[in-house]
């Protein structure tokens, strides 16, 4: 595991960023600012409380290989077509190896506006207040594979916008870093649904370091589902920043179902009152998978509701991490914040590390948190076995029942059915 004294990997990553930037021409103002940031920040290590369980040794192999990440000539579109077929009339944004593919994307109507290769003239948005260690955020911003801006207005909430990430890498690729950067804005008084799906077309090792900014303007409502179902050799880090204005609502589901190493960092900030934040997710791990959720809600405004519900199912030697933090500032009164994490261990070698946290500086609030770790109910298992159901199937049925509560938050029937089917496949049902 990487320790604080090891500067070799950090220096390697920074040098590779510089080399790639020189080959691509003049970097943007944002990219220059981000590069300066990562030169002054230490790589996360076991001494960072928020990263103490995250083994980053795979970075020893990582490098920047732009030729492989931008090559989209041999893409098999079958997987994309299968996903699209489940969502009739949906607009589709396809990102291949972190790069926006205009030829594979299909966007209809004037209510979805896409801008690619956004050359920001202003300075870099500073995320120090949100992140325990912002190294990977600034690494992404210093050399993004793409910089995609999506503006939504008046979108039919029953027809989700599909964002499909397809990692398609040549067999000769030397462990590339893929760094998509997406900025989504939902206009005031609008509703929208988004289904974001990550998948691989092969099993070649790589590291995806993604950043997503979601800006919810006044009284906007967003249903946002993220499905991560990559190959067993993918390493995936996602930084998601959610900004909520007055009266805005978000329902965000996260499903960690693939990759050998996966970490989702979700940060929520508020600029107005009367907001609703629903965060929930399912993580299913086997073999030696590492599945990590790090969540931080910074309540700075009064009259708000936030709810968190995350469930893990771990077998073999898989490891799960839930690190949830709710901050209630002194001026944030009359709010209700709930945080729940429940975990099911299906083997003696599986490991779960849970750290639910509340930091409250206002007495006029209702806040709760809790975490449980257990195994399958032996009585329930015996009941199913006694009725002729084989042990493997009985365990799968009980496991599905355990995660069903999370799926109840997905109100769109098509999206709910789609996610449930993928989870059932993962559970061998």
Residue pairs with C-beta under 8 A, 6 or more apart in sequence:
1 45
1 46
1 55
1 56
1 57
2 9
2 43
2 44
2 45
2 46
2 55
2 56
2 57
2 59
3 45
3 46
3 47
4 42
4 45
4 46
4 47
6 43
6 45
7 43
9 43
9 56
9 59
9 60
10 38
10 42
10 43
10 135
12 63
13 38
13 43
13 59
13 62
13 139
13 177
14 35
14 38
14 39
16 63
16 64
17 35
17 38
17 64
17 139
17 142
17 143
18 35
19 64
20 64
20 66
20 143
21 27
21 31
21 35
21 142
21 143
23 66
24 66
27 35
27 142
27 143
28 119
28 120
29 120
29 121
29 122
29 123
29 124
30 120
30 123
30 124
30 141
31 141
31 142
31 143
31 144
33 123
33 124
33 141
34 124
34 138
34 139
34 140
34 141
34 142
35 138
35 142
37 124
37 134
37 138
37 142
38 135
38 138
38 139
38 142
41 133
41 134
41 135
41 138
42 133
42 135
43 56
43 59
43 135
44 50
44 51
44 54
44 56
44 132
44 133
44 135
44 136
45 51
45 56
46 52
48 132
48 133
49 132
50 132
50 133
50 294
50 323
51 132
51 133
53 292
53 319
53 321
53 353
54 263
54 290
54 292
54 321
55 261
55 290
58 205
58 207
58 235
58 261
59 207
61 175
61 205
62 175
62 176
62 177
62 207
63 174
63 175
63 176
63 177
64 143
64 176
64 177
65 173
65 174
65 175
65 176
66 176
68 97
68 169
68 170
68 172
68 173
68 174
68 176
69 97
69 98
69 99
69 145
69 169
69 176
69 178
70 97
70 99
70 145
71 97
71 170
72 96
72 97
72 99
72 101
72 168
74 168
74 170
75 96
75 101
75 104
75 166
75 168
75 201
76 168
76 201
77 104
79 166
79 199
79 201
80 92
80 94
80 104
80 164
80 166
83 162
83 164
83 197
84 90
84 92
84 162
86 414
86 418
87 159
87 160
87 162
87 195
87 414
87 415
87 418
88 159
89 159
90 159
90 160
90 161
90 162
91 106
91 107
91 108
91 109
91 112
91 161
91 162
92 104
92 105
92 106
92 107
92 161
92 162
92 164
93 100
93 105
93 107
93 114
93 148
93 150
93 161
93 162
93 163
93 164
94 100
94 101
94 104
94 105
94 164
94 166
95 101
95 146
95 148
95 163
95 164
95 165
95 166
95 180
96 104
96 166
96 167
96 168
97 145
97 166
97 167
97 168
97 169
97 176
97 178
98 144
98 145
98 146
98 165
98 178
98 179
98 180
98 208
98 210
99 145
99 146
99 180
100 114
100 116
100 146
100 148
102 116
105 114
107 114
111 152
111 153
111 154
111 155
112 150
112 151
112 152
112 155
112 161
113 150
113 151
113 153
114 148
114 149
114 150
114 151
115 148
115 149
115 151
116 146
116 147
116 148
116 149
117 146
117 147
118 147
118 148
118 149
118 183
120 147
124 138
124 141
125 213
127 134
127 137
127 241
127 267
128 134
129 298
130 241
130 267
130 269
130 296
130 298
131 137
131 239
131 265
131 267
136 209
136 237
136 239
137 211
137 239
139 179
139 209
140 179
140 181
140 209
140 210
140 211
140 239
141 181
141 211
143 179
144 179
144 180
144 181
144 211
145 178
145 179
145 180
145 181
146 180
146 181
147 181
147 183
148 180
148 181
148 182
148 183
149 182
149 183
149 185
150 161
150 182
150 183
150 184
150 185
151 185
151 187
152 161
152 184
152 185
152 186
152 187
152 190
152 192
153 186
153 187
153 190
154 187
154 190
155 161
155 190
155 191
155 192
155 193
157 191
157 192
157 193
157 221
157 223
157 412
158 193
158 412
159 193
160 193
160 194
160 195
160 223
160 225
160 412
160 414
160 415
161 192
161 193
161 194
161 195
162 194
162 195
162 196
162 197
163 182
163 194
163 195
163 196
163 197
164 196
164 197
164 199
165 180
165 196
165 197
165 198
165 199
165 208
165 210
166 199
166 200
166 201
167 178
167 198
167 199
167 200
167 201
167 206
167 208
167 230
167 234
168 200
168 201
168 202
169 176
169 202
169 204
169 206
170 204
171 202
171 204
173 204
173 206
175 205
175 206
175 207
176 206
176 207
177 206
177 207
177 208
177 209
178 206
178 207
178 208
178 209
178 210
179 208
179 209
179 210
179 211
180 208
180 210
180 211
181 210
181 211
181 212
182 210
182 211
182 212
182 213
183 212
183 213
183 215
184 194
184 212
184 213
184 214
184 215
185 215
185 217
186 192
186 214
186 215
186 216
186 217
186 220
186 221
186 222
187 217
187 220
188 217
188 218
188 219
188 220
188 245
189 218
189 219
189 220
190 217
190 220
190 221
191 220
191 221
191 222
192 220
192 221
192 222
192 223
193 222
193 223
193 224
193 225
193 412
193 415
194 222
194 223
194 224
194 225
195 225
195 227
195 415
195 418
196 224
196 225
196 226
196 227
197 227
197 229
198 208
198 226
198 227
198 228
198 229
198 230
198 236
198 258
199 229
199 230
199 258
200 230
200 231
200 234
200 258
202 231
203 231
203 232
203 233
204 233
205 233
205 234
205 235
206 233
206 234
206 235
207 235
207 236
207 237
208 234
208 235
208 236
208 237
208 238
209 237
210 236
210 237
210 238
210 239
211 238
211 239
211 240
211 241
212 238
212 239
212 240
212 241
213 241
213 243
214 222
214 224
214 240
214 241
214 242
214 243
214 250
215 243
216 222
216 242
216 243
216 244
216 245
216 248
216 249
216 250
217 245
217 248
218 245
218 246
218 247
218 248
218 272
219 246
219 247
219 248
220 245
220 248
220 249
221 248
221 249
221 250
222 248
222 249
222 250
222 251
222 252
223 250
223 251
223 410
223 411
223 412
223 415
224 250
224 251
224 252
224 253
225 252
225 253
225 255
225 410
225 415
225 419
226 238
226 252
226 253
226 254
226 255
226 264
227 255
227 257
227 419
227 422
228 236
228 238
228 254
228 255
228 256
228 257
228 258
228 259
228 262
228 264
229 255
229 257
229 258
229 422
229 426
230 236
230 258
230 259
230 262
231 258
231 259
232 258
232 259
232 260
232 287
232 289
233 260
234 258
234 259
234 260
234 261
235 259
235 260
235 261
235 262
236 259
236 261
236 262
236 263
237 262
237 263
237 265
238 263
238 264
238 265
239 265
239 267
240 264
240 265
240 266
240 267
241 267
241 269
242 250
242 252
242 266
242 267
242 268
242 269
242 277
243 268
243 269
243 270
243 271
244 250
244 268
244 269
244 270
244 271
244 272
244 275
244 277
245 271
245 272
245 275
246 271
246 272
246 273
246 274
246 275
247 272
247 273
247 274
247 275
248 272
248 275
248 276
249 275
249 276
249 277
249 278
250 276
250 277
250 278
251 278
251 409
251 410
251 411
252 266
252 278
252 279
252 280
253 280
253 281
253 406
253 409
253 410
253 419
254 264
254 266
254 279
254 280
254 281
254 282
254 293
254 310
255 281
255 282
255 283
255 419
255 422
255 423
256 262
256 264
256 281
256 282
256 283
256 284
256 285
256 291
256 293
257 282
257 283
257 284
257 422
257 423
257 426
259 289
260 287
260 288
260 289
260 290
261 289
261 290
262 289
262 290
262 291
262 292
263 290
263 292
263 293
263 294
263 321
264 281
264 292
264 293
264 294
265 294
265 295
266 279
266 293
266 294
266 295
266 296
267 295
267 296
267 298
268 277
268 279
268 295
268 296
268 297
268 298
268 306
269 298
269 300
270 298
270 299
270 300
270 301
270 304
271 301
272 301
273 301
273 302
273 303
273 304
274 303
274 304
275 301
275 304
275 305
275 306
276 304
276 305
276 306
277 297
277 304
277 305
277 306
277 307
278 306
278 307
278 409
279 295
279 297
279 306
279 307
279 308
279 309
279 310
280 307
280 308
280 309
280 310
280 406
280 409
281 293
281 309
281 310
281 311
281 406
282 310
282 311
282 312
282 313
282 403
282 406
282 407
282 423
283 291
283 293
283 310
283 311
283 312
283 313
283 314
283 320
284 312
284 313
284 314
284 403
284 423
284 426
284 427
285 291
285 312
285 313
285 314
285 315
285 316
285 318
285 319
285 320
285 350
286 314
286 315
286 316
286 318
287 316
287 317
287 318
288 316
288 317
288 318
288 319
289 318
289 319
290 318
290 319
290 321
291 312
291 314
291 318
291 319
291 320
291 321
292 320
292 321
292 322
292 323
293 310
293 321
293 322
293 323
293 324
294 321
294 323
294 324
295 308
295 323
295 324
295 325
296 324
296 325
296 327
297 306
297 308
297 325
297 326
297 327
297 337
298 327
298 329
299 306
299 326
299 327
299 328
299 329
299 332
299 335
299 337
300 329
300 331
300 332
301 331
301 332
302 331
302 332
302 333
302 334
302 335
303 333
303 334
303 335
304 332
304 335
304 336
304 337
305 335
305 336
305 337
306 326
306 335
306 336
306 337
306 338
307 337
307 338
307 339
308 324
308 326
308 338
308 339
308 340
308 341
309 340
309 341
309 405
309 406
309 409
310 322
310 324
310 340
310 341
310 342
310 406
311 341
311 342
311 343
311 344
311 402
311 403
311 405
311 406
312 320
312 322
312 341
312 342
312 343
312 344
312 352
313 343
313 344
313 346
313 399
313 402
313 403
313 427
314 320
314 343
314 344
314 345
314 346
314 347
314 350
314 351
314 352
315 345
315 346
315 347
315 350
316 347
316 349
316 350
317 347
317 349
317 350
317 351
318 350
318 351
319 350
319 351
319 352
319 353
320 343
320 350
320 351
320 352
320 353
321 352
321 353
321 354
322 341
322 343
322 352
322 353
322 354
322 355
322 356
322 371
323 355
323 357
324 339
324 341
324 355
324 356
324 357
324 369
325 357
325 358
325 359
326 337
326 339
326 357
326 358
326 359
326 360
326 367
326 369
327 359
328 335
328 337
328 358
328 359
328 360
328 361
328 362
328 365
328 367
329 361
329 362
330 361
330 362
331 362
332 362
332 365
333 362
333 364
333 365
334 364
334 365
335 365
335 366
336 365
336 366
336 367
337 358
337 365
337 366
337 367
337 368
338 367
338 368
338 369
339 356
339 358
339 368
339 369
339 370
340 369
340 370
340 371
341 354
341 356
341 370
341 371
341 372
342 371
342 372
342 402
343 352
343 354
343 371
343 372
343 373
343 374
344 374
344 375
344 376
344 399
344 402
345 352
345 373
345 374
345 375
346 375
346 376
346 395
346 399
352 373
354 371
354 373
356 369
356 370
356 371
357 369
358 367
358 369
360 367
376 395
376 398
376 399
377 398
380 398
381 391
381 394
381 395
381 398
384 394
384 397
384 398
385 391
385 394
389 397
392 428
393 429
396 427
396 428
396 429
397 429
399 427
400 423
400 424
400 427
400 429
403 423
407 416
407 419
407 420
407 423
410 416
410 419
